[in-house]
Amino acid sequence: MRHHVLVCYDVCDPRRLRKVHGIVRDFGEPLQYSVFSCQLTAQERAELEAALLEVLDQHCDQVLLVDLGQAEIHGHAVPGSRVLGKARKPALVGVIVL
C-alpha cells in the first residue's frame, strides 16, 4: 500500500544539499526546491530514510517526513493541499511517450 509522504529538508552544507536533493528526487515530485511529494510503500520509505541517513550530518541537518495517508484514497493530488500562485503540473506517472 502506498502512502503520500511530504518530504522537507534543511541541509547546511551545499554538497550534502545536492546529494539529499538527488536522493529525494529519485523518490518523488518536487513541490518547491526542498519540499517533495512522494508516494511510497513501506519498503521504499525505509530505503529513502536509509539513503538519507548515509548523507546527513545529524548534528545540523534535518529532514522531515510527514505521512499524509493512503495514496489510493487521494489519487495523485497531495491530500488537503491548496496551491496559491503558480501551480506545477503533475508528472504523468507510468506514462511512456514515444
N, C-alpha and C positions, 0 to 999 in steps of 0.2 A: 504494500500500500504506500502510495506516495503522499508526502506532506508538503505543503507550501512552507518554505523556510526563508525568512528575511535575514540576510547576512549583511552586517555593517561592520566596518573596521576602521581603526585608527592606529596607524603604524608610524613610528617615529623616524626610522631610517629609510631613505629613498630606495636603497637596494632591496630591503625587505619588503617595502611597499609594493614595488613592481612584482616581486615574487608572489606576494599574497594576492595581488590583483589578478595575476595569471592563474593562480590556483582556483580562486573563486569563479573566475570567468569560465573555467572548464566545467563548472557545475551549474551555472545559472545565467540569467539575463541581467545586465546592468540596468538599474533604475536611475542611479546617479553614479558618480565616479567611485565612491566607496560604499555603495548600497546595491545589493543584488537580491533578486527574487529567484529562488531555486525550488524545484520540485524534486524532492529526494526520497529515496527509500531509506530504511534504517541503515542498510549497508553502505549506501552512498554517503549518508551523513557521517557515518563513522570514518569512511575514507577521507572525506573533506576535513574533518577535525584532525585526523592523524597527519595529513599533509600540512595543515596549518601549524600544528604544534612543532613540526620539524623546522619551520622557518621563523616563527615568532620569538621575540625576546619577551618572555612573560613578565619581566620587571617593568617594561614601559609600553608595550604594545597591547592592543585589545581587539578582540573580535567578538561581536555579539550575534548569536544565532537565536532567532525568535520563531518558534513553531506556530504557524497561523492556521493549522488544521489540515484536514484531508484535502488533497488536490482534486479528487473525484467529485467532491461536493461542490467545489467552486469553479471548476474548469481551469482555464489558463489565467484568468484575472487574479490579481492579488486580493484576497478576501478583505472586504471592508475598506478598500483603498479608494482614494479620490485624488485626481491629478489636477492641480491648478497651474495654468500656463501651458507650455508646450508639452504635449503627451508623446511618449515614444510609441512607435508601432511595435506590437508584439512580434516576436520571431515566429516563423512558421515551423513549429516543432514536427519533425518527422517528414517534412516535405522535401523532395528532391526535384530540382528544376533542371531539365536537360536542354 
